[in-house]
Amino acid sequence: MKITSVSAVYPNYNNTPPSWRTHLWQIVVRVETDTGQVGWGYGGGGKAAVEVVNGHFSEILVGRSVNSTADISDIWDFLYRESIPYGRKGIAIMALSGVDLALYDTLGKAEGKPVAILLDGTTEGRMRCYATGPDTDWYAELGFTAQKMPHLWTGDESIATAVGSAEHARSVLGNDAEVMFDVYMSWDSDIAIRMADAMGHLGIHWFEDILTPDDLQELGTLRSKIRPINTAGGEHEFTAHGFADIASARAYDIWQPDITWCGGITAGQRIVEMAKAAKVAVVPHRGGEPWGLHLIAASECEDFAEVVMGTRAAAGDAMWSGAPEPKSGYIEIGDAPGFGVSPNELLL
Ligand SMILES: [Mg+2]
């Protein structure tokens, strides 16, 4: 089949997502083919990425064949090359991610296969989830056995606050629970070492985003100083080219590419291969959403899927219908073709 149209929209979200950011800026990409097949993808980059898709990618994609995963990989390389002057990272790659995912959804639907099966993976079995957010008691009620809590450094009192939250999580979620911290680039190396010392008795799995993604050398040095706590990061990095820099600096124990930002399934697969060679684990950012889930099911990512829960009271926009929901701390993929989801047309 050949591509007849590619278009992107920035949805009319009503609610601010439960996140560090006031704008998560997720875009929706639609692909249609000459066989009448329609596929949907999810990207980042907001209205600027919409312009990249509608003003550039759509023009050069019409007429291209999409009959195999190899075709999608070739299209990825083509779009990457064409956008080099203004791309390589950031908004252009967030736009490319949406296109790549829409192409995978299209191919999966055309072949009647879930994306994980297209990738020679499996849709069987269930994956453990971790809840991201501060609401430990709610996550315990829902049956989660793993939590990642947000933490921002505000001064020396932050150490006691963090230790108190971790002790509470350990006591509520149990001894076998995984407890992690996402500090969103608000710590420095000295703080990380002090935190690791203060939490030595709590079995913390990882500290995430300790420094900015530009501090790779320092992160590489810090890694051995806070063991056995792991360092995690990568949601702000793009493509296998970017992760090659992370690999050469040995910056993290756990890589966290965001499949809707880093270049889609195509980039995700290349990053997972690179992680294998670097002997590090991959736990995709927002891996409990359909796009990350299919990659986890089809690759050597850890079977550990992030679900951004926020708080009990937080309102959200139901952008996609058909997405699997976590039950008792585990999630199952389902066997619907493509990514198995459709967008809420009311928001488009
Ligand atoms: Mg994070």
Boltz pocket constraint, residues with backbone or C-beta under 6 A from the ligand:
constraints:
  - pocket:
      binder: B
      contacts: [[A, 182], [A, 208], [A, 209], [A, 235]]
      max_distance: 6.0
